């Protein structure tokens, strides 16, 4: 602005008033004063306007067209027009989403709070009821799925022979990271090379049991509530009695 406010603009104030309405100047005690609009006029006498192309098509750096071998995490740029500013609602009528914030003036969906429950489709048969269900699969409300943290055979191969393996021991030794799930399942898929292991977990896959017993080991089930050892032989004898 300092470059535009000069003697050329002040001296040519009368010509500006004749050529551009609204870009005039007033006098204060005989001294000409340039208005804010006139301050944006360049010294040559013409109007200056900054044209901003929001897509910036002419700039290859912005469009992401980098040379081969120079593209990296630090140089990658989103595609033009793919990222938008967050729409600010309830900040005045002039902002575009003031007053009712785009929810209308009347109706159930304009009220405060969540008007309907998730999955509600206005009374018609909802999607979760239209889809066919598999028999015996724990799906829908009231059913739960047991989530386990996994213990792999590759982790058991790092243990010493004829040792007792638990999750706490593996985490303490740095062979496993701490799981957020409380229950642990041993999964197979590989060959166990360490012999004589006694593995304690809450569940075992059939391939894991086969691999451990083939290497001369033993699978010990733990209670999901008390983490105590479950004696399957005693439970079978009690059920037979």
C-alpha positions in Angstrom: 0.0 0.0 0.0 2.9 2.4 0.7 4.0 2.0 -2.9 0.6 2.9 -4.2 0.1 6.0 -2.0 2.3 8.6 -3.6 2.3 12.0 -5.3 1.1 10.5 -8.5 -2.1 9.2 -6.9 -2.7 12.3 -4.7 -1.9 14.7 -7.5 -4.1 12.9 -9.9 -7.0 12.6 -7.5 -9.2 14.8 -9.6 -8.7 12.7 -12.7 -9.5 9.6 -10.6 -12.8 11.2 -9.5 -13.7 11.8 -13.1 -12.7 8.4 -14.5 -13.6 6.1 -11.6 -16.7 6.8 -9.6 -16.3 5.9 -5.9 -12.5 6.1 -6.1 -12.4 9.8 -5.2 -10.5 11.8 -2.6 -11.6 14.4 -0.2 -9.9 17.4 1.3 -9.2 17.9 5.0 -8.4 21.6 5.7 -7.2 22.0 2.1 -5.0 18.8 2.2 -6.1 16.0 -0.3 -6.8 12.7 1.4 -6.8 9.5 -0.6 -9.7 7.0 0.2 -9.0 3.3 0.8 -10.3 2.3 -2.6 -8.1 4.9 -4.3 -5.1 3.6 -2.4 -5.3 0.4 -4.4 -4.8 2.3 -7.7 -1.3 1.9 -9.1 0.8 4.9 -9.9 0.3 4.5 -13.6 -3.4 5.5 -13.2 -4.9 2.1 -14.0 -6.7 -0.2 -11.6 -4.8 -3.1 -10.1 -6.6 -6.4 -9.5 -5.2 -9.7 -8.2 -6.6 -12.7 -10.2 -6.4 -15.8 -8.0 -7.0 -19.1 -9.7 -8.1 -21.5 -6.9 -6.9 -24.5 -8.9 -3.6 -23.0 -9.9 -3.5 -24.8 -13.2 -0.5 -23.1 -14.4 1.7 -24.0 -11.5 3.3 -27.5 -12.0 4.6 -27.6 -8.4 1.0 -27.3 -7.0 -0.5 -29.8 -9.4 1.9 -32.5 -8.2 3.6 -32.9 -11.6 7.1 -33.5 -10.1 10.1 -34.8 -12.0 10.9 -38.5 -11.8 12.9 -39.2 -8.7 11.9 -36.1 -6.8 8.4 -37.2 -5.5 8.5 -37.8 -1.7 6.4 -37.4 1.4 7.6 -33.9 1.8 6.9 -32.8 -1.8 3.5 -34.5 -2.4 0.6 -32.1 -2.6 -3.2 -32.8 -2.6 -4.9 -32.6 -6.0 -6.5 -29.2 -6.7 -10.0 -29.0 -5.4 -9.8 -32.2 -3.3 -9.5 -30.5 0.1 -12.0 -28.0 1.3 -12.2 -25.8 4.4 -14.6 -26.9 7.1 -17.9 -25.2 6.8 -18.6 -23.0 9.8 -22.3 -23.1 10.7 -24.2 -20.8 13.0 -21.9 -17.8 12.5 -24.3 -15.3 11.0 -26.6 -15.1 8.0 -23.9 -13.6 5.7 -21.7 -16.7 6.2 -24.2 -18.8 4.2 -25.0 -21.4 7.0 -26.3 -19.1 9.8 -29.6 -19.2 11.6 -30.9 -22.7 10.9 -27.4 -24.1 9.9 -28.9 -25.9 6.9 -31.4 -28.0 8.9 -34.5 -26.0 7.9 -37.0 -24.3 10.1 -39.5 -27.2 11.0 -39.6 -30.9 11.1 -38.2 -33.7 13.2 -34.7 -33.5 11.8 -34.4 -29.8 12.7 -34.8 -30.4 16.4 -31.9 -30.6 18.9 -30.4 -34.0 19.7 -30.4 -37.1 17.5 -34.0 -37.4 16.1 -33.8 -41.0 15.1 -31.8 -44.1 16.1 -29.1 -45.5 13.9 -30.4 -47.6 11.0 -33.9 -46.0 11.0 -35.2 -45.4 7.5 -38.4 -43.6 8.2 -40.6 -46.6 9.0 -39.8 -48.7 6.0 -38.1 -52.1 6.3 -34.5 -51.1 7.1 -31.4 -52.5 5.5 -30.3 -54.7 8.4 -33.7 -56.4 8.2 -33.7 -56.8 4.5 -30.4 -58.6 4.3 -30.4 -62.4 4.6 -28.8 -63.8 7.7 -26.6 -66.9 8.1 -27.9 -69.5 10.4 -25.9 -69.8 13.6 -23.8 -66.7 13.1 -23.7 -64.3 16.1 -25.0 -61.2 14.3 -27.3 -58.4 15.2 -28.2 -56.9 18.6 -27.7 -59.0 21.6 -24.9 -61.1 20.1 -21.2 -60.7 21.0 -18.0 -61.8 19.2 -15.0 -62.9 21.2 -11.9 -61.0 20.2 -8.5 -62.6 20.9 -5.0 -61.4 20.8 -2.9 -63.7 18.6 0.1 -65.7 19.6 1.9 -67.1 16.5 4.0 -70.2 16.0 6.9 -68.0 14.8 6.9 -66.4 18.3 7.0 -69.9 20.0 10.0 -70.8 17.8 12.0 -68.1 19.7 11.5 -69.8 23.1 13.8 -72.3 24.8 13.0 -76.0 24.6 11.1 -77.7 27.4 9.9 -74.4 28.8 6.5 -73.1 29.9 5.1 -70.3 27.6 2.6 -67.7 28.7 1.8 -64.3 27.3 3.3 -62.5 30.3 6.6 -64.3 29.8 6.7 -63.4 26.1 5.9 -59.7 26.7 8.5 -59.5 29.5 11.1 -61.1 27.3 10.3 -58.7 24.4 9.1 -61.4 22.0 5.6 -60.0 21.9 4.0 -56.6 22.3 1.4 -56.0 24.9 -2.1 -56.8 23.6 -5.1 -54.7 24.4 -7.3 -57.8 24.4 -7.4 -59.8 27.6 -7.8 -63.2 25.9 -5.1 -64.9 23.8 -5.4 -67.5 21.1 -2.5 -69.5 19.6 -2.7 -69.7 15.8 -0.9 -72.1 13.5 0.1 -72.1 9.9 3.8 -72.8 10.5 6.0 -75.7 11.7 7.1 -75.6 15.3 10.9 -76.3 15.6 11.2 -76.0 19.4 10.3 -79.2 21.3 8.7 -79.8 24.6 6.8 -76.5 25.0 3.9 -76.1 27.5 1.8 -73.4 26.0 -0.9 -71.7 28.1 -3.6 -69.7 26.4 -7.3 -69.1 26.3 -7.9 -70.8 22.9 -6.0 -72.8 20.3 -6.7 -73.4 16.6 -6.6 -77.0 15.3 -3.5 -76.3 13.3 -1.7 -74.9 16.4 -2.6 -77.9 18.5 -1.4 -80.2 15.8 2.0 -78.4 15.5 2.6 -78.2 19.3 1.7 -81.8 20.0 3.8 -82.9 17.0 6.8 -81.3 18.5 6.2 -83.0 21.8 4.6 -80.1 23.5 1.4 -79.6 25.4 -1.6 -77.2 25.1 -3.1 -75.9 28.4 -6.4 -74.0 28.3 -6.9 -71.0 30.6 -10.2 -69.8 32.0 -11.3 -66.5 30.3 -12.6 -65.1 33.6 -10.1 -66.3 36.2 -7.0 -67.1 34.0 -6.7 -70.4 35.9 -5.9 -73.7 34.2 -8.9 -75.7 33.0 -8.7 -79.4 33.6 -10.6 -81.0 30.8 -10.3 -84.5 32.1 -12.0 -83.6 35.4 -14.8 -81.8 33.5 -15.4 -84.9 31.3 -15.6 -87.2 34.4 -18.1 -84.8 36.1 -20.2 -84.7 32.9 -20.2 -88.5 32.7 -21.3 -88.9 36.3 
